[in-house]
């Protein structure tokens, strides 16, 4: 069977050699130094050969066909203190290291896992990717990635500035980055930490045993029952963040004598009100895993199901003046009092139940085939206020704030308004629900002026992955895989709450107001004109996006005494189309029914080289190039109401794949007391697409940018110095720059009217937003008698505001007179990208493990972030898109300042767990 599989792949890479058995190897068993229990899931790296394996449920590991001589074994994982061992391998013999004892850590030293699963991104709008907080965390033996992942996450730090779409997440060998937005849904595994703790990790675009890879790295979470540590573990946590309480209970049988293994976990997170006023968090999570192994482990069949339904109130970015007047940089304009209770207008209700069936076949000692099928249905809803022929109810609407009143009305009225804000009069500073109910009650016909709508973005996805690994000789390893995916995303909105009214008309409010010569233009659905919609009804827009992908990939690795190298290739076919369920009055010809199918054939190549000075010093280089189909979420001008893409507009361009070129050079060292990495990297993005949506005061419009080029480059440093058995010091940081390298084209689309236009956008040399381009952390850790103390000083800077393309469209500043200082001041204020100020924070942590009889243990830890309580640190923000006033003149920039996000002040996370 193995020969057939090898022959099937031989045409791709002719480097196959006859496999030859060798008796030269290394084996051992990793156990806890205090608990004397096996430690599964430890990453064991054979430095000289660049090979990795993981300990099994019994803590055992094995390397076969090892080159004779001296080498270094590195042991690292979530839950242990890294350890290096110098080994000497004798040809023809298996070197048995026996028991390798490691120090097990408290959760304090591994909060990056908690951070990614429990403090996941809170996005204001599922379509607003520009406002998404990065949830990047890769847990590996790489010092830089391990140290920056959690310590810099409050600053929205993204490794190398990459978007989340370049971080791949697999579960049991199945790809779970969705095809609509390209990201992994971390909330789907929230409060399931013990079930998701194990896995395989590949840093950046290195080769792996489960995927071709991506420039942002990849992780394969292992939720098979046999991978979960046997026993019961109960955890209780307190935090003053998004939630206050978290509880988890996990039970695992381990692998039984009859070949079965079972594991189950229940968890939950709750806060009646979070650290931010008006927010709340309600979550329940579950996971069930069963596995059967037979023929001595030759075959394994596992089934896993899990889910983590959550309901949470959201916070939004706001103006600096609002925060300063209230002396509250976590000011949240999304809530107000109703019947004496706080009510949030922006509430997320999400649930992503998942089922995975996976089969592992160990064909022989050198070959394996892993095949998995994953299915999940993602229900994502986000509520928001809507209003018709009524005033804007948002408390931080610019006309209601003193800075705008001072300009538009009078300084006296502005001063009176400022006093109300300083007094925190919630009838002014927060949503006034009573006024909206009263306005609706005054409508004699029962039609709603105000309402709450729920914007849904549901996803039904099925994925098949199959991966084949084999050893082709003493020095060659081959990995090949195939993938098929089908996704249907349903996008629509419903009437969530009519606020006392009886119904709402299914009209577009902007078209109804502005277009009087075409009565059909206001209809959201010409198939059902003048329709009254009641609570629970679908209105506004309703369409499906159908996405299909098929692909195959292969990598070949060669390892020798002084040098390793690899190369690989990937081929993908992607197609998607829109299927409209409503015939929109503004776009009756291309809104209803199946739209045009967009197809793409993509390829990628990568290669890398490692030179080994010895077993402790390495020089590596990696290079990759590939094309990638545009994400369906970015491809359409206004997908809610039409099938149009940039090619449907005059002077527009047909959809085409983007291109990505990336290269890095790394020096890696692993001395007994000093380990680390120094890297130089550059990544060039070509022909990318970006889509953003705005309200410009009179209309809702979309900007789709195409032909976008960016450059990401910089230096990374990560080191750990172990002074003795008690003290260790960490230093990790980057100096980088991410910027736009050209002036792309953009299509400006107004949803209420037709007349889309294409123009150049002047973005060259503007910076990519959303992440600091200078960041670092210095940590000190102290360990004694299983007490863990830690302190980290974090610094960051060169973070930039997200720019609005509407402010930089070609031709909009034709009226600016360079000889007039006032017009030039307006021009510079509208087009200069704001740089957010630098800042630093201090974090402290303490933890302790108590080992009890019968291998039981209690684990306690506490971490306190931003100890200095710096509340005015900006972590991001965005420009507003308004350019012209109602008379056609340029707006006063002071009326539309930037909106910001701020870091939370002092916050803590306390955790206690009991394993028995």
N, C-alpha and C positions, 0 to 999 in steps of 0.2 A: 504493500500500500504506500509506504514511504517513497519507493522508487517512482510510482505513478505520480505522486504529488510533486516530486522534484522535477520529473520530466515535463510536467505541465508548466513549470516556471522557467525551464532552462532557456527558452528563447529570449527571455528578458536579460538574464545575466549568465554568461557562459563561464563563470568562474567556479563551477562546481568541482569539487574534488571528492574522491572516494573517502568516505568516513573510515577512520582507523581508530581502533580502541587504544587507549593509553592508560596505564596504571598510575600515572602521576596526578595527584590531586591534594585537596585540603578539605578537611571536614571538622565540625565542632558543634557545640550546643551552647546557646546563649541563655544564661539564667540571671535572675536578679541577685545582686550581692547580698541583700538582706533577706529577701523573701524566699530565696532558693527555688523560685518558680520559673518555669520556662518563659521566655519573653518572645512571643511570635511577632512577625512583621518587621523585624529589625533589618534595615538595609545593610548588607555586608558587601563592601567594595574591595576588590583586589586591585590596588592602585596601579601596579606595574602593567597590568593587562587591560585596565579600564573596564573590567567585568563586574557585574553586580548580580546579587541574588538576595532573596529574603528568607529569613528563618520561618520554618513552618510552625504549626500549632504546638509542636513539642520543642520549639526553640532551635531545631537542628538546621544546619546549612551544609552545602557541599559544592565544591568546585572540581570539575574533572578536567583532564588534559591541560594541566597547568605547566607553564615553562619552568624548568628547574632553576634554582638559585634563590636569592633573597628578594623578598617583596614585603609590602605593607598591607595589612588588612585594616579597613576602617569600618567601625560599627556605629551606625547612627540611625535614629528613628524618633518619631514622636514618643516621648515617655522615657527616654534614657539619656544619660550624659554621653556624648561621643567618646569613642575609645579607639586608639590605634595599637596594633600589635605587629611587631616585626617577626616575620616567619621565614624559615629557610626550607625550601622544598627540595627533596632528593628525587632524582629521576627514577621512575619505576616504582615509587612508593606513594601511598596516601598518608600525608601528614595529619595526624589526629591531634587537634588542639584540646580535646576534652571539653571541660566546662569553661566557658568564657564568661566571667562575671562582670556585669555592668551595673551602674548606679541608676536606679529608676527615679525619674523626676516627678515633681508635683505638676499639676496642671498650670501653675503659675509660669513655668518655664516653657509652656507650649500654648500660650494663649492665642497664637495665630490661628489655631484650629477653631477655638471658640469664636474668635473674631469673625472669621469668614462665615460660620454657620449661624451665628446669633446676632451679629451686627451687620447683616447684609444690606445691600443697597436699598435706599428708599427713593424711588423715582416718582416725581410729581405726575408724570404722564408716561404711559407705556410707549408712546411714540417719541418722546423727547429724550433721545439718547444723549443729547448734549448735557443734560442735567443729571445723568446717571452717575452715582458714586461707584467708583471701582471697588470691587470686592476681591481683588487679586491676592491670592495666597498660594504659594507653592511650598509644601513642606518637604524638604530634602536634606541631603548632607552638604548642600552648597551654603557656605557661611553667609554670603551676601543676601541670597534670597530668603534664607531662614530668619535673618535678623531684621531685614527691612519689611518683611511681609506684615508683621503685626505692629511694630513700633512706629512705622510711618503711615499706617492706615488712617488715623484720624485726619491726616493732611490730604487724604484722597490720592495718595501716592500710587502711581502705576509704573511697574517695572518697564524701563526703556520707553515710557510714554505710550505703550501699546494699548489699544482699546481691548475691552474684554473679549471681543470676538476672536482674538488671537490666542486665547487660553482655552485649550480643549479639556473637557471633562468627560471621562468615560466611567461607567459603573459596570462592573463584571464584564468588561470588554466591549460594552455597547456605548456608542457615542450619544451624549445627551446635550450637546449644544444645539439649541433649536434652530431650525432653518429659516425662520422669519427674521429674527434679529441677530442670530448667530451667537447667542450667549447661553450660559448655563444658568438655570434657575436655582439659586442656592436656597431659596425658601422651601423648596421641595424636600430638603433633607434637614430642615431646622430642628434642633433639639434631638437629633439622632447621632450625637457625637460618637458614642461608643460603637455604633454600627458602621460608621464611615471613617474610622480612625486608620484603617489599614489600606494600603494601596501601593501602586508603583508610580514613580514620578520620573519624568524626563525634563531636564532643564533646557529651555530655549528649543532649538530645532535639532537637538541631538537624536540619534536613532533610538528606538525603543522596541519592546517586544509586543506592543499592542496598537500602535498607530504610526502613521508616517510622520506625524508631528506638526508643530506650528511654531512660528517665531517666538510666541509667548510662552511656550512650554505646554506640557500635557500631564494629566494625572488620571490614573485608572483606579478608582475606588473599589476595593474588594469587599463586597457585602455578602460573600458566600458564608454559610453558617460555620464551616470548618475553620474560617479565618478569624472568627470572633473568640477572644479569650474565654475559656470555660469558666463557669461560675456566675455569680450574681453581683451586680454592681448597682448601688443606689446613689444618686447625686442630687444635692440641693444647692441652689445658687441664689445669690442676691446681687442685684446691680441697680444703679440709678441711671439707667440709659433708656433704651426704647422700652424695656420691660424691667420689672422689679424682681420677680420670682421666676425661677426655672427649676423644674424637677424632671429627673430621668431615672428609669429603672430598666436595666438590661439583664437578660438571662441567656446563657449559652451552655449547651451540653458539651461542646467540643465534639471531636470526632469519636463516635462510639465504636465498640468492637464490631458491631454489625454493619459498619460502613455508613451509618446515618449520622447527621449532625443537624441540630435545630438551634435557632436563636430568635429572640424576640425582644423588642424594646418599645417602651411607652415613654412619652415625654410631653412637656408642655411649658409654655411661657406666658406670663400674665402681668399686666399692670392696668389698674383702673385708670390711672393717668401716669404717663411717663415723665421723664425729666423735663420735657417740653410741654408747656401748657396746651391742653386740648387734645393731646395725643393719647392713645391707649394701645394695648397689645393683648390679643387673645389668640392663643395657639394651642393646638393639640396635635401630637405627632405619634405615628405608629410605624413599626417595621416588623415583618415576619420573614424568616429565611429558613429554608429547608434544603438539605443537600444529601445526595446518596452517592457513595463511591463503591465501585466493585472492581473485581479482577485486580486486587491489590493496589487500587488507586489508578489503574490504567484508564478507567472511565469515571467521570464525575458529572452528575446532573444536578443543577441547583435551580431553585425558584425563589424569587424574592419579590415581595410587594411592600410598598411603603407610601406614606403620604404625610403631609404636614399642613392641614388647613389653617389659615390665619386670617384674622381680621384686625386691621390696625388703622389708627388715625394718623394723618400725615401732617408734615410741616412743609412750608414753602419758603423760598428765598424772599427777601423783602428789602426795603430801602434802609440805608444807614440812618437817615433822620428818624425813622420810626423807632429803631432800636435805641438810639441815643436819648430820645425824649422819654422813653419808658425805662431807660437804664436796664434793658433786657435784650441781650444780643441773641437770645433764643426766642425772640418774639415770633409768635405764630398767628398770622392773620386768618387762618382757616376755621376758627371756631367762634362761637358766641353762645350766650345763655338762652335756653328755651325752657320755660317753666322752672327756672332756678337751677337747671343742670346744664353743664357744658355740652355742646353739640358740635362736632367737627363736620364740615361740609365735604371734606376730601377723605374718603374712607376706602381702603383697599380690602377686597374680599377675594382671597385666592386659595385654590386647592389644585394640586397636581398629582393625583393618584397614579402610581406607576407599577408596572409588572415586568419582571425580567426573567427570562428562561435562558439558562446558559449551560452549555455542554463542553467539557474539557476531555480531550482524548490524548493521552500520552502514548504516542505511536510506538516509541521506543525510548531508550535513555537519552537520545539526542534530538528527538522530534516531538512536536506537539501541535495539536489543532484545537483552537478555541472558537466556538461558534455561539453567538448570543442573539436573542431577539428581545427587543425592548418596546413596550407600548405605554404611552402615557397620554392622559387627557388633562390639559392645563386650563383651568377656569380662572381668568383674571378679570376682575372688575374694579373700576376706579370711579367713585362718585365725584360730582362737581356741580356747582350752581349753574343755572341757566336762567335767562330772563328775556322777556319780550315786551318791547315798547315801555320799558321801565328803566329807572336809574340803576347804575352799577352798584350791587350790594356789597362789594368787597371793601373792607375797612381801609385797606392800604391802596385803594385806587388813587392814582396820583392827584386827581382834582380835590381829594379830601384831605390832603396833607398840607401842612403849613407852607412848605417851600413853593407849592403850586398856587396856593391861595394868595400868597404874597405877590406873585407875578400876575395872576389872572383877576384877582378881586381887589384886595387892599391890604396894606400892612396891619391895619387895625384888626381886621377879621382874622388874619393869619395869627396874630398874637393871641386872640381869644381861643382859636383852635389849638394853638400850641399849649395853652394852659390846660385844656381838657385832656390832651395827650399826656402831659406831665402828671396829671392827677390819675391817669389810667382809668378814665371814664369808659367802661366797657361798652356803653351804648354808642361810643364813637370809635374806640380802638378795636372792637371786635364785631363780628357779624351780628346784625340785629334781626334775629329770626322773627320776633314779634311783628316788626314792620312788614316783613314779607307776607306773613299770614294775613295781616290786616289788608294789605294791598290786594291780595287774592280774594278776600271776603267781600271787597267792595265792587268786584266785577259781577254785574247783574246776570250775565250769561254763564257764569261758572268757569270761564276760560282762565287759564293760569297766566299770570304775569311773571311769577317766580316759580321755580321748580328745582328739584334735584334729579339729575340724570346719572345713569351708570354707564360708563363707556367700557364695553367688553372687548377683550382680545383673547379669545379662546383658541386652543390649539389641540388638535388630535394628531399624534405622530407615532409612526411605526418605523423601527430601525432594525436592520439585520447587519451584523458584523461577523466576519470570519477571519481569523488570523492564524497563519501557519509559521512555525519556527522550526528551524533545523540547523544542525551543525554539519558542515560540508567537508570537514577535514580538521587537521590540527590547528588551523589558523583562520578558518572562514566560517561565518555564521550568516544565515539568510533568514529574513523575515518578510512575509508577504501577506497582504490582506485584501479583502473585498468588502464593499459596503453598499447597501441599498437602503434608501430612505424615502418615505412618503409622508407629507405633512399637509394637513388642511387647517388653515387658520380662519376662523370666523370672526369678523370684525363688525360690530353693531353697537347700538346703544339703546337703552330702555328707560322708561319713565320710572324712577325710583320712588319719588315722593312729590306729590302735587301741592303740598303745603296748604291743604284745605280747599284747593280748587277741585273742579270736577273733571277737567280734561285739558289737553293742550292740542293745538292744531299742528299738523305735520307740515309746517311751512319753514322755509329758510328765512330767518328774520332779517338778514341783510338784503337779500333779494326782494323781499316784501317791502322793505323800506325804500330801496334805491331804484328798482326797476318797475316802471309803471306802464310801459308800452307792451309788455309781454306778460300776460296773466299766468302763463304756465311756468315762468321762471322761478316762482316762489315754491312750486310743488317739489317736495322731496321724493315723491313717488307718483309719476303720472299714471301708473296703473291703478292707483287708488287715490284720486285727487280729493282735496278738501276733507281729509280724513281726520276725525277726532281720535286722539290716542289717550288711553286711560292708564292708570298705574300698572306696571308690569308689561306694557305694550312696547314693541319695537318701533322706533321712529328715527328720523334723521338720515341714517345711512345703514346699509346692511349688505355686506359682500363677503365672499370667501376668497382666500388666496390659496391656490393649490400648487404645491412644490414637490418636485421629484428629483432625486439625485442618485446616480450610480457611479461607483468608482472602484479603482484598484490601485494598489501601490506595492512597492517592493524596496527593501534596503538590503545591502550586502556589507558586512563588516569583516575586516581582516585585522588580526592582532598578531604582532611579532614582538620580539624581545625589546627592541628599541623604538619601534614605530607601530602605530595603528592607523588605519584609515577606513573610511566608509563612503558609500555613495548610494543614492536612492532616486527613485522616480515615482511620480503619482499622476494618474489620469482620472479626470472627473467629467461626467456629463450632467448638466443641471438644466432643468426647465421649470418655468412657472407661468401661471396665468391667473387673471382675476375673473371671478364669476359674480356679477352683480345681481342682487336680489331686488333692487329698486331702480326704477327708471327716473333719473333725476331731471328736473325741469330745465336746468342750465345746460346739461349734457345729455339730451335724449338719445343721441345716436351712439354713444359709447359708454353708457353707464349700466345698462341692463343686459344680463346674459353673459355667456362666456366671451372673454376678450381674447386678444391676440396672445399666442403662446411665444414666450421668449426662451430661446435655447442657447446654451453655451457649452463649448468644449474647452476644458482647462487642463493644463499640465503644470508639473513642478519638478524641479531637479534640485538635489542638494548633495554636498560632499563635505568631508572633514578629515583632518589629519591631526594626530597626536604624536609628538616627539617626546620620548622619555629620557631625560638626562640620567635619571636613576629611579628608584622606587618612590622618591619623595618630591621630585621636581619634574614638572611637565609643561610643555608648551603646546597649545592646541589652536587650531584655526578651523573655522566653519564658514561655509558659503551656501546660499540658497537663492533660487529664483523660481518664481511661479506666477501663474495667472489665477484669478479668482473671480467668479461670477458676482455681479452686484447683488446685495441683499434685497429681496423683494420689498422689505420695509422702506428702502431708500429709492427704489426704482421709479415709482409712480409720482406724478406731479401732485395729484390730490386723490389718493386711492379711495377715499370715502365716497366720492361722487363721480369718478370717471376712471376709464382705463388708460388715460393718456400718459405717455412717457415723453422725455425730451425730444424724441424723434418726431412727435406729432405737432411740434411747434415750428414755425418758420425759422430757418437757420439753426434748428436744433440738431441733435446728434443721436444716432441709433445707440441703443444700449450695448455696451461692450464690457468685457472683463477688465478688471484692474490688474496691475502688475506690482509685484513686491520683490525687491532685491535686498538681501541682508547678508552681512559679513561681520565676523568678529574674530579677534585674536585674544587668547587668554594665557596668562601664566598662573599655574596652580602649584601650590606647595603644601606639603603635609609632613611637618616635622613633629617630633614627640610632644613639644609644648607650643608650637606655633603653626597654625594652618590658615590658609586663605586663598584668595583669588584676586587677580588684577586683570581687567578686561578693557579692550577698546572695541567699540562697535559702531556700525552705521547701517541704517535701514532706509531704503528709498521706496516710497510709495508713489505709483504712477496711475493716472486715469481713475482715481477713486471717485465715489459718489457720496454726497452728503445731502440730507434733507432736514430742513427746519421749518417750523410753523410759527406764525405770529398773528396778533391782532394789532392793526395799525391805527385804531381809533374809529375807523369807519367800516372796516372789512377784515375778514379772516383770510390770510394768504399764506402760500407755501413758497419756499425757495428750494429748488433742487439744483445743487451744484454738480457739475460733471467735469471730467478732465482735471481733477484736483491732484496736485503733486505735493508731497511732504517729504521732509528729511528728518530722521531721528538719529542722533549720534551722541556719543559721550564716552565717559570713563566710569567704570565701576570698581569699587574696592570693598572687599569683605575679609576681615581677619579675626581670628580668635587666638589669644595668648593665654596659656595656662601656667600661672606662676608656680603653683604647687597643687596639692590635693584639695586645697580650700579656695584659693582665689583664681578667678579667670576674668579676662577683659576682652570685650568685643568692640570692633570698630567696623562700621559698614556705611557706605555712602556713594553718591554719584554726583558728577558734574556733567551736565548734558545740555543739549538744546534740541528742541523739536519745533520746526517751523514750516510754513507753507513756502514752496520754492517756485511757484508760478502764479499767474492770474487766471483762475479757471473761468469757465462759462457757467451761467446760471439761467434757469427759467423761473420767471416770476409768475405765479398762478394765483388769481383771485377766485375764491370759491363761489362768491355770489354773482360774479360776472365772468364773461369770456373776454378774450383779448390778451391771452398770455404773451409774454415777450421774452426774448433772449438777449442777454447782454453780458459783457465781461464784468468780472468782480475783481477789484484790486485788493488782493490778499497776499501778494508776494512779500515775503520776509515778516509777515505777522506770525505770532507764536501760537502753537497748538495749546489749547486751554485744558483746564481740568486736573492738572497735576503739577507739583513743583518740579522744576528742572535742576534745582540744586537741593539735595536732601541728604541727611546723614544721621546716624545714631551712634553714641558711645555708651557702652554698658559695662557695669561692674557686677560680678556675681560672686557670692560667697556661699560655700557649702561646708557644713559641719554637722555630723551626727544626724543626717537626714533633715536638717534645717536648710532652707534655701532662701537667701536674701539677694535682692537685685535692685539696681538703680540704672536708669537710662536717661541720658541727656540727648534730646532730639532737636534737630535744626532743619529748617527748610526755607527756601526762597525761590525767586524767579518763577513765580506762579502768575498766570495771566488770565484775564477775563475772557470768556467766550464771546467772540465777535459776532455781530449781526451782519450778514452779507448785504442786507438792504441798505446799510449805511455806506456801502462801497461800490454800488452799481455804477457802471460807466454812464456818464452823462448827467447824473443827478445834481452835480455841482456846477453846471454851466453858468448859473447866475452869480457865482462867487466872483467878486472883483478883487484881484490881488492887491489893488491899491487902497482898499478900504480895510482898515484893521478889524472893524467889527465883523465883517463877513468872513475874513480869514480866521478870526477867533472861533467863529461858529464851525467853520470847516475843520479846524484842528480838533475841536472838542468832539466833533462827530466821528472822526476817523482815527484818532489816536487810541491805540489799544492800551488799556490800563494794566499796569503791573501791580500785583498785590504785594504788600509789604512782607518782609522776612520776619521770622519769629522762631522761638525755641520753646520747648516744653520739657518738663521733668516728670518721669514715671518711677514709681517704687513698687516693689513686690516682695512678698514673704510667703513661705510655704513650709509644710512639714508633713512627713509620712510617718505614721505610727504603725509598726508591724505587730500583729497580734498572733495568738496561737492559731494553729491549723491553717496557716497561710492566709489569714485574714489581715486586712489592713484598712486604715483610715487615712485619708488624704485631705489635708486642709491647705488652702492658699488664699491669698488676698493680693489684688493688684489695685493700685491707685494711679490713675492717669491724670496728667495736667495738674500736678500737685500745687503748682504756683497759681492755679485758678485764673489763668489768662482767658478772659471771656470774649475779648474783642478780636481774636485772630480770625481773619478771613481765610476760608479754605477754598473758595471758588465764587463764581458769579457769572452774570451775563449782561450783555448790552441789550437795551430795548431797540426795537426796529423802527420806531417812528422817525420819519425824515421830514415830511411835509406837513404843514398846518392846513386847515380847511381852505385858506385862501391861496394855496399853492406855494407859499413862501416856505423857506426852511424853518423848522421848528426851533424854538429856543432850547438848546441842549439842557439847560438847567431844569426844564420841566420833565425830562425823562432821564434821570440819572440811572446808573447801573444798579442792579439788584445783587445781593450777596448772600452767601451761606457762611455761617460762623461755627467755629469749633466749640464744642461743649466745654464748660468750665471743669472744675475738679469732678472726677467721676471714679467710681470704684466697681470692682467685680470680686465678690467673695464666693468661694466654692468649697463644699465639703462632700466627700464621697466615701462610701463604705463598700469594700469588696469582700465578699464571703462566698 
